Amino acid sequence: MKFRIGDATDAALCIALKHEFLRCDDAFNDFVASATIMIMQRENRRIAYKADPHRTRCG
């Protein structure tokens, strides 16, 4: 796929990359918050680092 800097394709790709970066940042911040809470509640660290089954992300 050929495109030029600043054209419609370039702009769309930049928007997509920004969107994906922000989703990853949100997911990481959710992970940090959940793990911190579980560790503070003296949960097993192995359990704390697993996905929280009560929270799902749709995107």
C-alpha positions as CSV (number, residue, x, y, z in Angstrom):
1,M,0.0,0.0,0.0
2,K,1.5,3.3,-1.1
3,F,0.5,6.6,0.6
4,R,2.0,9.9,1.2
5,I,2.6,11.7,4.4
6,G,-0.5,13.6,5.3
7,D,-2.9,12.0,2.9
8,A,-6.2,10.3,3.9
9,T,-4.6,6.9,4.3
10,D,-1.8,8.2,6.5
11,A,-4.3,10.1,8.7
12,A,-6.4,7.0,9.0
13,L,-3.4,4.8,10.0
14,C,-2.3,7.4,12.6
15,I,-5.8,7.4,14.1
16,A,-5.8,3.6,14.2
17,L,-2.4,3.5,15.9
18,K,-3.3,6.1,18.4
19,H,-6.5,4.2,19.2
20,E,-4.7,0.9,19.7
21,F,-2.0,2.6,21.9
22,L,-4.7,4.1,24.1
23,R,-6.5,0.8,24.5
24,C,-3.2,-0.9,25.5
25,D,-2.5,1.9,28.0
26,D,-6.0,1.6,29.5
27,A,-5.7,-2.2,29.8
28,F,-2.3,-1.9,31.5
29,N,-3.6,0.7,33.9
30,D,-6.6,-1.6,34.7
31,F,-4.1,-4.4,35.3
32,V,-2.0,-2.3,37.7
33,A,-5.0,-1.2,39.6
34,S,-6.4,-4.7,40.0
35,A,-3.1,-6.3,40.9
36,T,-2.4,-3.6,43.5
37,I,-5.8,-4.0,45.1
38,M,-5.4,-7.8,45.3
39,I,-1.9,-7.5,46.7
40,M,-3.1,-5.0,49.3
41,Q,-5.8,-7.5,50.3
42,R,-3.0,-10.0,50.8
43,E,-4.1,-12.2,47.9
44,N,-1.7,-14.6,46.3
45,R,0.5,-12.7,43.8
46,R,0.0,-15.4,41.2
47,I,-3.8,-14.9,41.5
48,A,-3.3,-11.1,41.5
49,Y,-1.6,-11.1,38.1
50,K,-4.3,-13.2,36.4
51,A,-7.2,-11.5,34.5
52,D,-10.1,-10.4,36.7
53,P,-13.0,-12.6,35.5
54,H,-15.5,-10.0,36.7
55,R,-14.3,-7.3,34.4
56,T,-14.4,-7.5,30.6
57,R,-13.3,-5.1,28.0
58,C,-15.2,-4.6,24.8
59,G,-13.6,-2.6,22.2
